[in-house]
Amino acid sequence: MPAISVIVPVYKAESFLRKCTDSVLHQRLPDLELLLIDDGSPDGSGALCDAIAGEDGRVRVFHKENGGVSSARNLGLAQAKGQYIAFVDSDDWMEPEMLKTLHTALQSAQADSAGCAHLNVTPSGQSWPEAGVLPAGVYGTDEMMRGIVDPLLGDRVGAKVVNGFIWRFLFSADVIRAHGMSFEGAYLEDELFLMEYFCYAKKLVMVDQPLYCYLQNPGSVTHRYMKNYMDTFHRFMERKEELARRLGLESRRPQWRQNSNFAGLLIAIGNEYAAGNNATAAEKRERVRRIAALPEMEEALWAVHPDGQSRNKRIVTALVRRRWFGLLTLLYRMKNRS
């Protein structure tokens, strides 16, 4: 049994997969296995996965029909043999000491989970660190609920939002399997996974080093236009409702639905004006008007008044509340041209 199973979903990753896998295989903790899940990639990624596996016996490759990142991670979880699980996106990479640092900290603290900070990296090579979900230290169940679960449930707008970055953590395989955890969906699936996991974990140790390198890839799903975003968001909210009921979280953040819908509305608006949406300006304006008129969005728009919003989000919120969708569309057109 390897100490750690590293799961990498692979789709259209031919140009950057080698850097990702090299960073895993050259970790200073060699007691690992690398699971490459070829999610029906149409480029040469599948063949590259096989080539990498032929070079290192710690690599196992699974080829499947395209089903999205959640189904790829679920296959990896089903096949993983390690005591702990780490996730890596195929366009990112680890610092050489990441797994050893987290594993050592985890064992020293007798914890079942470990996390770190990360480094944001642009394609041009610029980089800046981003702090971990909690400061360096050891945290028990109550502290994890307050510091991770509560913000993921309800604090989705404002100056500081806890992101559902699963690749900053070492997860206990026993915890995941004991509760039958899995991923679902193509967007925000990691946020729900993280929220559920830290309802079950007993102890988390955090280190403050930025050990994971997150590429700000303009081609990733978080930067592309999503034609069916609202369907995806509604399914996300259904799953979040189910988790909140099952895990008894309803009373922890009474306004969590409004906060989540408010955040979803802002994302939906940005999505309509994203590159790749070939609709006319009039069509985009009408879609935004219809989304903002949905009862749950209308309620959120007037119930939530977040502190610390960025200037751009304050402007968008003010224009939508006043129903000035023409001006909103014009401002987005100007922004996209700059």
Contacts in CASP RR format, 6 or more apart in sequence:
PFRMAT RR
TARGET T0000
AUTHOR 0000-0000-0000
METHOD contacts of the structure
MODEL  1
MPAISVIVPVYKAESFLRKCTDSVLHQRLPDLELLLIDDGSPDGSGALCD
AIAGEDGRVRVFHKENGGVSSARNLGLAQAKGQYIAFVDSDDWMEPEMLK
TLHTALQSAQADSAGCAHLNVTPSGQSWPEAGVLPAGVYGTDEMMRGIVD
PLLGDRVGAKVVNGFIWRFLFSADVIRAHGMSFEGAYLEDELFLMEYFCY
AKKLVMVDQPLYCYLQNPGSVTHRYMKNYMDTFHRFMERKEELARRLGLE
SRRPQWRQNSNFAGLLIAIGNEYAAGNNATAAEKRERVRRIAALPEMEEA
LWAVHPDGQSRNKRIVTALVRRRWFGLLTLLYRMKNRS
1 81 0 8 1.000
1 82 0 8 1.000
1 83 0 8 1.000
2 31 0 8 1.000
2 32 0 8 1.000
2 33 0 8 1.000
2 58 0 8 1.000
2 81 0 8 1.000
2 82 0 8 1.000
2 83 0 8 1.000
3 29 0 8 1.000
3 31 0 8 1.000
3 32 0 8 1.000
3 82 0 8 1.000
3 83 0 8 1.000
3 84 0 8 1.000
3 103 0 8 1.000
4 29 0 8 1.000
4 31 0 8 1.000
4 32 0 8 1.000
4 33 0 8 1.000
4 82 0 8 1.000
4 83 0 8 1.000
4 84 0 8 1.000
4 85 0 8 1.000
4 86 0 8 1.000
4 99 0 8 1.000
4 103 0 8 1.000
4 170 0 8 1.000
5 32 0 8 1.000
5 33 0 8 1.000
5 35 0 8 1.000
5 76 0 8 1.000
5 80 0 8 1.000
5 81 0 8 1.000
5 82 0 8 1.000
5 84 0 8 1.000
5 85 0 8 1.000
5 86 0 8 1.000
5 173 0 8 1.000
6 24 0 8 1.000
6 32 0 8 1.000
6 33 0 8 1.000
6 34 0 8 1.000
6 35 0 8 1.000
6 86 0 8 1.000
6 87 0 8 1.000
6 88 0 8 1.000
6 99 0 8 1.000
7 35 0 8 1.000
7 37 0 8 1.000
7 73 0 8 1.000
7 76 0 8 1.000
7 77 0 8 1.000
7 80 0 8 1.000
7 85 0 8 1.000
7 86 0 8 1.000
7 87 0 8 1.000
7 88 0 8 1.000
8 17 0 8 1.000
8 20 0 8 1.000
8 21 0 8 1.000
8 24 0 8 1.000
8 34 0 8 1.000
8 35 0 8 1.000
8 36 0 8 1.000
8 37 0 8 1.000
8 87 0 8 1.000
8 88 0 8 1.000
8 89 0 8 1.000
8 90 0 8 1.000
9 37 0 8 1.000
9 39 0 8 1.000
9 68 0 8 1.000
9 69 0 8 1.000
9 72 0 8 1.000
9 73 0 8 1.000
9 89 0 8 1.000
9 90 0 8 1.000
10 17 0 8 1.000
10 36 0 8 1.000
10 37 0 8 1.000
10 38 0 8 1.000
10 39 0 8 1.000
10 41 0 8 1.000
10 45 0 8 1.000
10 46 0 8 1.000
10 49 0 8 1.000
10 72 0 8 1.000
10 90 0 8 1.000
11 38 0 8 1.000
11 39 0 8 1.000
11 40 0 8 1.000
11 41 0 8 1.000
11 45 0 8 1.000
11 66 0 8 1.000
11 68 0 8 1.000
11 69 0 8 1.000
11 72 0 8 1.000
11 90 0 8 1.000
12 41 0 8 1.000
12 42 0 8 1.000
12 43 0 8 1.000
12 45 0 8 1.000
13 20 0 8 1.000
13 41 0 8 1.000
13 43 0 8 1.000
13 45 0 8 1.000
13 90 0 8 1.000
13 91 0 8 1.000
14 41 0 8 1.000
14 43 0 8 1.000
14 44 0 8 1.000
14 45 0 8 1.000
14 48 0 8 1.000
16 90 0 8 1.000
16 91 0 8 1.000
16 215 0 8 1.000
17 45 0 8 1.000
17 48 0 8 1.000
17 49 0 8 1.000
17 52 0 8 1.000
17 90 0 8 1.000
18 48 0 8 1.000
18 52 0 8 1.000
19 93 0 8 1.000
20 88 0 8 1.000
20 89 0 8 1.000
20 90 0 8 1.000
20 91 0 8 1.000
20 92 0 8 1.000
20 93 0 8 1.000
21 34 0 8 1.000
21 36 0 8 1.000
21 52 0 8 1.000
21 59 0 8 1.000
22 93 0 8 1.000
23 88 0 8 1.000
23 93 0 8 1.000
23 94 0 8 1.000
23 95 0 8 1.000
23 96 0 8 1.000
23 213 0 8 1.000
24 32 0 8 1.000
24 34 0 8 1.000
24 88 0 8 1.000
24 94 0 8 1.000
25 34 0 8 1.000
25 56 0 8 1.000
25 58 0 8 1.000
25 59 0 8 1.000
26 96 0 8 1.000
27 94 0 8 1.000
27 96 0 8 1.000
27 97 0 8 1.000
27 98 0 8 1.000
27 99 0 8 1.000
27 100 0 8 1.000
28 96 0 8 1.000
28 97 0 8 1.000
28 99 0 8 1.000
28 100 0 8 1.000
29 99 0 8 1.000
29 100 0 8 1.000
29 103 0 8 1.000
30 58 0 8 1.000
32 58 0 8 1.000
32 99 0 8 1.000
33 58 0 8 1.000
33 59 0 8 1.000
33 60 0 8 1.000
33 80 0 8 1.000
33 81 0 8 1.000
33 82 0 8 1.000
34 56 0 8 1.000
34 58 0 8 1.000
34 59 0 8 1.000
34 60 0 8 1.000
35 59 0 8 1.000
35 60 0 8 1.000
35 61 0 8 1.000
35 62 0 8 1.000
35 76 0 8 1.000
35 79 0 8 1.000
35 80 0 8 1.000
36 49 0 8 1.000
36 52 0 8 1.000
36 53 0 8 1.000
36 59 0 8 1.000
36 60 0 8 1.000
36 61 0 8 1.000
36 62 0 8 1.000
37 62 0 8 1.000
37 64 0 8 1.000
37 72 0 8 1.000
37 73 0 8 1.000
37 75 0 8 1.000
37 76 0 8 1.000
38 45 0 8 1.000
38 46 0 8 1.000
38 49 0 8 1.000
38 61 0 8 1.000
38 62 0 8 1.000
38 63 0 8 1.000
38 64 0 8 1.000
39 64 0 8 1.000
39 66 0 8 1.000
39 67 0 8 1.000
39 68 0 8 1.000
39 69 0 8 1.000
39 71 0 8 1.000
39 72 0 8 1.000
40 46 0 8 1.000
40 63 0 8 1.000
40 64 0 8 1.000
40 65 0 8 1.000
40 66 0 8 1.000
40 67 0 8 1.000
41 66 0 8 1.000
45 90 0 8 1.000
46 61 0 8 1.000
46 63 0 8 1.000
49 61 0 8 1.000
49 63 0 8 1.000
50 61 0 8 1.000
52 59 0 8 1.000
52 61 0 8 1.000
53 59 0 8 1.000
53 60 0 8 1.000
53 61 0 8 1.000
60 79 0 8 1.000
62 75 0 8 1.000
62 76 0 8 1.000
62 79 0 8 1.000
64 71 0 8 1.000
64 72 0 8 1.000
64 75 0 8 1.000
68 185 0 8 1.000
68 186 0 8 1.000
69 183 0 8 1.000
69 185 0 8 1.000
69 186 0 8 1.000
69 189 0 8 1.000
69 221 0 8 1.000
70 182 0 8 1.000
70 183 0 8 1.000
70 184 0 8 1.000
70 185 0 8 1.000
70 186 0 8 1.000
70 189 0 8 1.000
71 183 0 8 1.000
73 87 0 8 1.000
73 183 0 8 1.000
74 182 0 8 1.000
74 183 0 8 1.000
77 85 0 8 1.000
77 176 0 8 1.000
77 181 0 8 1.000
77 182 0 8 1.000
80 173 0 8 1.000
82 173 0 8 1.000
83 172 0 8 1.000
83 173 0 8 1.000
83 174 0 8 1.000
84 103 0 8 1.000
84 106 0 8 1.000
84 170 0 8 1.000
84 171 0 8 1.000
84 172 0 8 1.000
84 173 0 8 1.000
85 170 0 8 1.000
85 171 0 8 1.000
85 172 0 8 1.000
85 173 0 8 1.000
85 176 0 8 1.000
86 99 0 8 1.000
86 167 0 8 1.000
86 169 0 8 1.000
86 170 0 8 1.000
86 171 0 8 1.000
87 166 0 8 1.000
87 167 0 8 1.000
88 94 0 8 1.000
88 167 0 8 1.000
88 212 0 8 1.000
89 167 0 8 1.000
89 214 0 8 1.000
89 220 0 8 1.000
91 215 0 8 1.000
91 217 0 8 1.000
91 220 0 8 1.000
92 167 0 8 1.000
92 212 0 8 1.000
92 213 0 8 1.000
92 214 0 8 1.000
92 215 0 8 1.000
93 213 0 8 1.000
94 211 0 8 1.000
94 212 0 8 1.000
94 213 0 8 1.000
95 119 0 8 1.000
95 209 0 8 1.000
95 210 0 8 1.000
95 211 0 8 1.000
95 212 0 8 1.000
95 213 0 8 1.000
97 209 0 8 1.000
97 211 0 8 1.000
98 116 0 8 1.000
98 211 0 8 1.000
98 212 0 8 1.000
99 170 0 8 1.000
101 116 0 8 1.000
101 207 0 8 1.000
101 209 0 8 1.000
101 211 0 8 1.000
102 114 0 8 1.000
102 115 0 8 1.000
102 116 0 8 1.000
102 169 0 8 1.000
102 170 0 8 1.000
102 207 0 8 1.000
102 211 0 8 1.000
103 114 0 8 1.000
103 170 0 8 1.000
105 111 0 8 1.000
105 114 0 8 1.000
105 205 0 8 1.000
105 207 0 8 1.000
106 112 0 8 1.000
106 113 0 8 1.000
106 114 0 8 1.000
106 170 0 8 1.000
106 205 0 8 1.000
108 205 0 8 1.000
109 138 0 8 1.000
109 203 0 8 1.000
109 205 0 8 1.000
110 203 0 8 1.000
111 138 0 8 1.000
111 202 0 8 1.000
111 203 0 8 1.000
111 204 0 8 1.000
111 205 0 8 1.000
112 172 0 8 1.000
112 174 0 8 1.000
112 175 0 8 1.000
112 201 0 8 1.000
112 202 0 8 1.000
112 203 0 8 1.000
112 204 0 8 1.000
113 169 0 8 1.000
113 170 0 8 1.000
113 171 0 8 1.000
113 172 0 8 1.000
113 175 0 8 1.000
113 197 0 8 1.000
113 198 0 8 1.000
113 201 0 8 1.000
113 203 0 8 1.000
113 204 0 8 1.000
113 205 0 8 1.000
114 169 0 8 1.000
114 170 0 8 1.000
114 204 0 8 1.000
114 205 0 8 1.000
114 206 0 8 1.000
114 207 0 8 1.000
115 132 0 8 1.000
115 133 0 8 1.000
115 168 0 8 1.000
115 169 0 8 1.000
115 170 0 8 1.000
115 204 0 8 1.000
115 205 0 8 1.000
115 206 0 8 1.000
115 207 0 8 1.000
116 132 0 8 1.000
116 168 0 8 1.000
116 169 0 8 1.000
116 206 0 8 1.000
116 207 0 8 1.000
116 208 0 8 1.000
116 209 0 8 1.000
116 210 0 8 1.000
116 211 0 8 1.000
116 212 0 8 1.000
117 129 0 8 1.000
117 130 0 8 1.000
117 131 0 8 1.000
117 132 0 8 1.000
117 168 0 8 1.000
117 207 0 8 1.000
117 208 0 8 1.000
117 209 0 8 1.000
117 210 0 8 1.000
117 211 0 8 1.000
118 129 0 8 1.000
118 130 0 8 1.000
118 132 0 8 1.000
118 165 0 8 1.000
118 167 0 8 1.000
118 168 0 8 1.000
118 210 0 8 1.000
118 211 0 8 1.000
118 212 0 8 1.000
118 213 0 8 1.000
118 214 0 8 1.000
119 127 0 8 1.000
119 128 0 8 1.000
119 129 0 8 1.000
119 130 0 8 1.000
119 210 0 8 1.000
119 212 0 8 1.000
119 213 0 8 1.000
119 214 0 8 1.000
120 127 0 8 1.000
120 128 0 8 1.000
120 129 0 8 1.000
120 130 0 8 1.000
120 214 0 8 1.000
120 216 0 8 1.000
121 127 0 8 1.000
121 213 0 8 1.000
121 214 0 8 1.000
121 215 0 8 1.000
121 216 0 8 1.000
122 215 0 8 1.000
122 216 0 8 1.000
123 215 0 8 1.000
123 216 0 8 1.000
123 217 0 8 1.000
123 218 0 8 1.000
127 213 0 8 1.000
129 210 0 8 1.000
130 210 0 8 1.000
130 214 0 8 1.000
131 208 0 8 1.000
132 168 0 8 1.000
132 206 0 8 1.000
132 208 0 8 1.000
133 147 0 8 1.000
133 148 0 8 1.000
133 162 0 8 1.000
133 165 0 8 1.000
133 168 0 8 1.000
133 206 0 8 1.000
134 143 0 8 1.000
134 147 0 8 1.000
134 148 0 8 1.000
134 204 0 8 1.000
134 206 0 8 1.000
135 206 0 8 1.000
135 208 0 8 1.000
136 206 0 8 1.000
136 207 0 8 1.000
136 208 0 8 1.000
137 205 0 8 1.000
137 206 0 8 1.000
137 207 0 8 1.000
138 203 0 8 1.000
138 204 0 8 1.000
138 205 0 8 1.000
138 206 0 8 1.000
139 147 0 8 1.000
139 203 0 8 1.000
139 204 0 8 1.000
139 205 0 8 1.000
139 206 0 8 1.000
140 202 0 8 1.000
140 203 0 8 1.000
140 204 0 8 1.000
141 201 0 8 1.000
141 202 0 8 1.000
141 203 0 8 1.000
144 198 0 8 1.000
144 201 0 8 1.000
144 204 0 8 1.000
145 198 0 8 1.000
145 199 0 8 1.000
145 252 0 8 1.000
147 162 0 8 1.000
148 162 0 8 1.000
148 194 0 8 1.000
148 195 0 8 1.000
148 198 0 8 1.000
148 204 0 8 1.000
149 195 0 8 1.000
149 198 0 8 1.000
149 199 0 8 1.000
149 249 0 8 1.000
149 252 0 8 1.000
150 252 0 8 1.000
150 253 0 8 1.000
151 161 0 8 1.000
151 162 0 8 1.000
152 162 0 8 1.000
152 164 0 8 1.000
152 191 0 8 1.000
152 194 0 8 1.000
152 195 0 8 1.000
153 195 0 8 1.000
153 240 0 8 1.000
153 244 0 8 1.000
153 249 0 8 1.000
153 252 0 8 1.000
153 253 0 8 1.000
153 256 0 8 1.000
154 253 0 8 1.000
154 255 0 8 1.000
154 256 0 8 1.000
154 259 0 8 1.000
154 260 0 8 1.000
155 161 0 8 1.000
155 162 0 8 1.000
155 253 0 8 1.000
155 259 0 8 1.000
156 259 0 8 1.000
156 260 0 8 1.000
156 262 0 8 1.000
156 263 0 8 1.000
156 264 0 8 1.000
157 259 0 8 1.000
157 262 0 8 1.000
157 263 0 8 1.000
157 266 0 8 1.000
157 304 0 8 1.000
157 306 0 8 1.000
157 309 0 8 1.000
158 306 0 8 1.000
158 307 0 8 1.000
158 308 0 8 1.000
158 309 0 8 1.000
159 307 0 8 1.000
159 308 0 8 1.000
159 309 0 8 1.000
161 263 0 8 1.000
163 191 0 8 1.000
164 190 0 8 1.000
164 191 0 8 1.000
164 194 0 8 1.000
165 190 0 8 1.000
165 194 0 8 1.000
165 214 0 8 1.000
166 190 0 8 1.000
166 193 0 8 1.000
166 194 0 8 1.000
167 212 0 8 1.000
167 214 0 8 1.000
168 212 0 8 1.000
169 194 0 8 1.000
171 197 0 8 1.000
172 201 0 8 1.000
175 181 0 8 1.000
175 197 0 8 1.000
175 200 0 8 1.000
175 201 0 8 1.000
176 197 0 8 1.000
178 200 0 8 1.000
179 196 0 8 1.000
179 200 0 8 1.000
181 193 0 8 1.000
181 196 0 8 1.000
181 197 0 8 1.000
183 189 0 8 1.000
183 190 0 8 1.000
183 193 0 8 1.000
184 192 0 8 1.000
184 235 0 8 1.000
184 239 0 8 1.000
185 232 0 8 1.000
185 235 0 8 1.000
185 236 0 8 1.000
186 221 0 8 1.000
186 232 0 8 1.000
187 221 0 8 1.000
187 222 0 8 1.000
187 226 0 8 1.000
187 229 0 8 1.000
187 232 0 8 1.000
187 233 0 8 1.000
187 236 0 8 1.000
188 232 0 8 1.000
188 233 0 8 1.000
188 236 0 8 1.000
189 236 0 8 1.000
192 236 0 8 1.000
192 239 0 8 1.000
192 240 0 8 1.000
192 243 0 8 1.000
195 240 0 8 1.000
195 243 0 8 1.000
196 243 0 8 1.000
196 247 0 8 1.000
198 204 0 8 1.000
199 247 0 8 1.000
199 249 0 8 1.000
217 223 0 8 1.000
223 274 0 8 1.000
224 274 0 8 1.000
224 275 0 8 1.000
224 276 0 8 1.000
225 271 0 8 1.000
225 274 0 8 1.000
225 275 0 8 1.000
225 276 0 8 1.000
225 277 0 8 1.000
226 232 0 8 1.000
226 271 0 8 1.000
227 277 0 8 1.000
229 267 0 8 1.000
229 268 0 8 1.000
229 271 0 8 1.000
230 268 0 8 1.000
230 291 0 8 1.000
233 264 0 8 1.000
233 267 0 8 1.000
233 268 0 8 1.000
237 257 0 8 1.000
237 260 0 8 1.000
237 261 0 8 1.000
240 260 0 8 1.000
241 257 0 8 1.000
243 249 0 8 1.000
244 250 0 8 1.000
244 256 0 8 1.000
249 256 0 8 1.000
253 259 0 8 1.000
255 303 0 8 1.000
255 304 0 8 1.000
257 296 0 8 1.000
257 300 0 8 1.000
258 299 0 8 1.000
258 300 0 8 1.000
258 303 0 8 1.000
258 304 0 8 1.000
259 300 0 8 1.000
259 304 0 8 1.000
261 296 0 8 1.000
261 297 0 8 1.000
261 299 0 8 1.000
261 300 0 8 1.000
262 300 0 8 1.000
262 301 0 8 1.000
262 303 0 8 1.000
262 304 0 8 1.000
262 306 0 8 1.000
265 291 0 8 1.000
265 292 0 8 1.000
265 297 0 8 1.000
265 300 0 8 1.000
265 301 0 8 1.000
265 320 0 8 1.000
266 313 0 8 1.000
266 316 0 8 1.000
266 317 0 8 1.000
268 288 0 8 1.000
268 291 0 8 1.000
269 288 0 8 1.000
269 291 0 8 1.000
269 292 0 8 1.000
269 316 0 8 1.000
269 320 0 8 1.000
269 328 0 8 1.000
270 332 0 8 1.000
271 277 0 8 1.000
272 279 0 8 1.000
272 284 0 8 1.000
272 287 0 8 1.000
272 288 0 8 1.000
272 291 0 8 1.000
273 284 0 8 1.000
273 329 0 8 1.000
273 332 0 8 1.000
273 333 0 8 1.000
273 335 0 8 1.000
273 336 0 8 1.000
275 336 0 8 1.000
277 284 0 8 1.000
279 287 0 8 1.000
281 329 0 8 1.000
281 333 0 8 1.000
284 329 0 8 1.000
284 332 0 8 1.000
285 325 0 8 1.000
285 326 0 8 1.000
285 328 0 8 1.000
285 329 0 8 1.000
288 320 0 8 1.000
288 325 0 8 1.000
288 328 0 8 1.000
288 329 0 8 1.000
289 323 0 8 1.000
289 325 0 8 1.000
291 297 0 8 1.000
292 298 0 8 1.000
292 301 0 8 1.000
292 320 0 8 1.000
292 323 0 8 1.000
292 325 0 8 1.000
301 317 0 8 1.000
301 320 0 8 1.000
301 321 0 8 1.000
302 321 0 8 1.000
309 317 0 8 1.000
315 331 0 8 1.000
316 328 0 8 1.000
319 325 0 8 1.000
319 327 0 8 1.000
319 328 0 8 1.000
319 331 0 8 1.000
320 328 0 8 1.000
END
